[in-house]
Amino acid sequence: ARLRRAETSLAAAEALGAEATELMRMRGFFLYWGRRDNAAAARAFEHAVRAMPNSADAIYNLALVHRRSGRWAKAVAGFARAQELDPRNPRIARETAYTLEMMRDYPAALKVFRMQQVLSPNDPALQSLALVTQLCLDGDLEAAAAGFAALPLDDDGIIAKWRALFEAWRGRGVEALAALPPLLARAGVGLAEELLLQARVRQLAGDLAWRPLAERACGVLQTEVAVEHAGAAVPLMMLATLEAMLGDGEAAVRNADRAVELRVASGDAVLGAVLSGARLIRREPGRLQVLALVGAAADERFFAELAQLINAPSAVDPAMLKLDPAFARLRADARFASLLAQAQVPLTAGS
């Protein structure tokens, strides 16, 4: 219904003689976000860039299309140019940094987050992103935990959630449970996301209360993924992660694969890569973690997927592979160390 209203509004703007360049930019938004027609969106944004070659917004929009379409060199160049033109824009900065992170260029991503911190020194999301990106760079979990311990808690629970997760990773169960904030979301995917984190932290801490929380999250997510479409991919991967934790490996792998397929089929190379990997910077669920949680039956699949992902822009953060207890069992395999070493090498923009 919202798509139909948007299309009607676009037609009305065109009939009223809206300024051509702005109309093309708005049409690009509709094609990119609504129709997921990357080719048509690229043409609309290219028109806007030609008309406004120094417009950070137009260049940024085109970079988004390039990234979703897997044109990484053009995406990196576009984000860099957009940020050069509008360095104070937090939206441009964050997408630039996320792109650099997928290239595993953590020093450059950290530089972007640090610049934004100067502009918004008390933003807990930025504080967290800087600390987690630093962890991706140096792998120093103790320093990251100390960094979060030094930050004041925020109303959205961002800092507390990271504190709890990292204390659980360090094997400090009592401290992890003490750090967990109350559930802040009331329904939907937001609630399921919080339940998933609570369940995982409690499982690592040895608290048996993790299982009913995981089961509750599954119930919430079943409704969200009842109708399969591109937007259901992230909830479906969350469900797969919970199923792996609960011991239903067959369903977990099936749903993880379907989540990736939904995004790839929609032409979204970025979220397809995110859902395939193991991403720490935004704590998003991914298929590599699902495969690790399933157990020995999925080990060969895990190593095959990892070997493929590290050779292309993707959401494979070596720090997560190295530190998350989900991968502890796999670290004993000689292949793990070799692949981890390869994953620590940044990719070039032409990859």
Summary of the structure (lengths in Angstrom):
residues: 351
radius of gyration: 20.8
end to end distance: 39.0
largest distance: 66.3
contacts: 1162
relative contact order: 0.07
helix: 74%
strand: 1%
